[in-house]
Amino acid sequence: MRTMQSFSWRIAAVLLPLAVIAACSPAVHDAPPAEAPVGDRIVQAGAPGSEGRVLRPGEATGVREARHTAADVEFMQAMILHHAQALEMAELVPDRTERADLRLLARRIELAQEDEIAMMQRWLEQRGEEVPEVEATHGGHHHHEHHAHDHGEMAGMLTPEQMARLADASGEEFERLFLEAMIFHHQGAIAMVAELFASPGAAQEAEIYEFASHVDSDQRVEIDRMRALLRADAASR
């Protein structure tokens, strides 16, 4: 019993300082601010892959006070509808091809973009902004209803005719059309992110900055993956 009590006290003596250090240390997962002081300067974060911009004193005050902008709201509303069409496209895959790699790609898109739609809806609701209406289809996914954003205003959106052609295809024709259409769709999402970051004062909230940056990087990775599948298909024929 004395041995166990002595061992317990030794463990406590080791763990207590570690707990104090952890409690006093900053969280390693805290999101970086959208603006970062450098000496007496403030650097406004730029688009993914680009350098930040040093703000003048008058501009810095505006950035500190800014929360979300009209451009932020429009980006989130449009991206919900953009993601909803990607889910419609992905839902076509299981019934039109037996390829395991395409089925896996479609499932990844579904899981990621369903979660992102929910996140964007919460973001808009928490700020009292209009949330685009989406409904679950028979497969459990989402499609969009009428909203202020028209297809022609969003980069990468397929027309009803293009969606119908994709839905009518099967086999190798569907596989090629799906990959080409989804690459085009992803490129549109990247263009939407670039437009957001080019808007004065936009994407200064940490949450939307991180989300838009994630969309940019994730879509680029998937584009590379889909282009590799297209090249492999062309080489095998």
BANU-581062 format. One record per residue (C-alpha): y, x, z. Coordinates in steps of 0.02 Angstrom, whole numbers, plus 50000, padded with zeros to 5 digits. Layout:
YXZ;...
REM end
This chain:
500005000050000;501195014150041;500785022249875;501185006249780;502815003649875;503315021649841;502915019549655;503925003349646;505435011649724;505305026049600;505255013749453;506755004449521;507705020749542;507425024449357;507775007149287;509335003149389;510425016849310;509795011849137;510264993749169;512004998949227;512245009849072;511664995748957;512814983349040;514314994849023;513935000248844;514644990748694;513384980148598;512724989948452;512524974348348;514304968148367;515054964648197;516424976748144;518134968748132;518814964547962;520284976048002;520144992748089;521565003148163;521625021048101;522865030248208;524455019948194;523825011648035;522804996048005;521534996347864;521054979647788;519234979147736;518934978547549;517574971147442;515804978247456;515764995847387;517644997847383;518845006247504;519964996947622;521844995447600;523125002047724;524284987847772;526154988847796;526814982947965;527304965747903;525624963047819;524674968747973;525464955148079;524894941847956;523114948447953;522984948848142;523524930748152;522484924648005;520924914648037;520234906747879;521134903147717;521004890147580;520104903147474;518794905347612;518504886647620;518374884847431;517154899347424;516004891647554;516074874347474;515724881147301;514334892747361;513424878147442;513344869447273;512904885847188;511454888747308;510894870647287;510634873247100;509654889247134;508494878947244;508264866247104;507784880446987;506594888347112;505744871547144;505184871046962;504154886946976;502514881547061;502124868046932;502534878746779;501774895846808;500284903546895;501114920546912;501054926147093;502584937447076;503684923347011;503034911347143;503434924147278;505174927147206;505534908447201;504934906247380;506044920347440;507534912347354;507124895647435;506974902447611;508534913147600;509674900547518;509114885547621;509604895347778;511244900747698;511684882747649;511434877447831;512514891947890;513924887647767;513864869347817;514044874248001;515484885947958;516434872047871;516044859048005;516634870448145;518314872348058;518524854048018;518374856647831;517514845647701;515664849047682;514894846247509;513544832947510;511774838847477;510194828647485;508394833647508;507304831147354;505484826047360;505014844247382;506094846347535;507444856247448;509244851947409;510214846347260;512064843047254;512994826747235;514694824347155;516014835647231;517744841947192;517024857747115;516504855546934;515134866146856;516394873646738;517374880646885;515904890346956;515224906046876;513374906446838;513054887646848;511824880746720;512324865446619;511264849646629;510584853946457;510044871246513;509224864046669;508294851246562;507664864846445;507044874846593;506174859646667;505324855646501;504624873246479;503004880446546;501974896246542;502734911746464;504224902346395;504654895546567;504414912646648;505654920746528;506924906646539;506824906146728;507124924746749;508554924746624;509344909346702;509194915746880;509934932546833;511414923346755;511544912446910;511524927447029;512844936246925;513924920846948;513744922147138;514284940447130;515814935347028;516234922147158;516174935247296;517314946747194;518544932447170;518534929147357;518924947147401;520294947647270;521174932847353;522614938347467;522164936447651;520414929847616;518784935447698;519644942247853;518564932847976;517084943648021;515824929747988;516364925847811;516634944347770;514854948447824;514124933347735;515024936747570;514524955047579;512714949947609;512744938047460;513404952047349;512084964747403;510624952447408;510984945347235;511114962847161;509414967647232;508604952047161;509424954546991;508654972046983;506964964747031;507054951146898;507614963146763;506114974046804;504974958946783;505754954946614;505524972946557;503704972946614;503404956646520;504184963446360;503154979346371;501524969746392;501764959046237;
REM end
